[in-house]
Amino acid sequence: MLIYDVFGRHIGVKRQGGRWLVFHADLTERKFSRLYDIAIPDDMTEDEILGWLGDILHEAATERHPDVKRIE
């Protein structure tokens, strides 16, 4: 599972069966809940995901959380 800090929100991304699946990531308890409102194109490479998340969720950026970073 790839874990990203997306403007202060932890998002997990996992490749399964040729598709990208997106999860809310609770890193304290290591629990993951599937998110259906965020889609990543299946042909996107792992290297492109960080930029994609930043592009589609940019409205969530704040002064305190201005970036998208891979954390795991």
C-alpha positions in Angstrom: 0.0 0.0 0.0 1.3 3.4 -0.9 0.5 6.1 1.7 0.3 9.8 0.9 -0.3 12.9 3.1 -2.7 14.8 0.8 -3.0 18.3 2.3 -3.1 16.8 5.8 -5.3 13.8 5.0 -3.8 10.3 4.8 -4.7 8.4 1.7 -3.7 4.9 0.8 -3.4 3.7 -2.8 -3.2 0.0 -3.7 -2.9 -1.7 -7.1 -5.2 -4.7 -7.4 -6.3 -6.6 -10.5 -5.0 -3.9 -12.8 -6.9 -1.1 -11.0 -5.9 1.5 -8.5 -8.0 1.4 -5.3 -8.1 4.4 -2.9 -8.4 4.2 0.9 -8.7 6.5 3.9 -5.6 5.5 6.0 -5.8 5.6 9.8 -2.0 5.3 10.5 -2.4 5.1 14.3 -4.5 1.9 14.1 -3.3 0.8 10.7 -6.9 0.6 9.4 -7.9 1.4 5.9 -11.4 2.2 4.6 -12.2 2.2 0.9 -12.9 5.6 -0.7 -15.1 5.6 -3.8 -15.2 9.3 -4.4 -11.5 9.5 -5.5 -10.6 7.7 -8.7 -7.1 7.1 -10.2 -7.0 6.1 -13.8 -5.9 2.5 -14.2 -3.2 3.3 -16.7 -1.5 5.8 -14.4 2.0 4.9 -13.2 3.0 4.9 -9.5 5.2 7.9 -10.2 2.2 9.9 -11.5 -0.1 9.3 -8.5 1.3 12.1 -6.3 0.8 14.7 -8.9 -2.7 13.4 -9.7 -3.8 13.5 -6.1 -2.5 17.1 -5.9 -4.4 18.1 -9.0 -7.7 16.6 -8.2 -7.7 17.5 -4.4 -5.9 20.9 -4.6 -9.0 22.7 -3.1 -8.1 21.0 0.2 -4.7 22.8 0.5 -4.3 25.1 3.4 -1.4 27.2 4.8 -0.8 24.5 7.4 -1.0 21.6 4.8 0.1 23.0 1.4 1.6 19.9 -0.1 1.0 16.3 -1.2 3.8 13.9 0.0 4.4 10.2 -0.1 5.0 9.0 3.4 5.2 5.2 3.0 
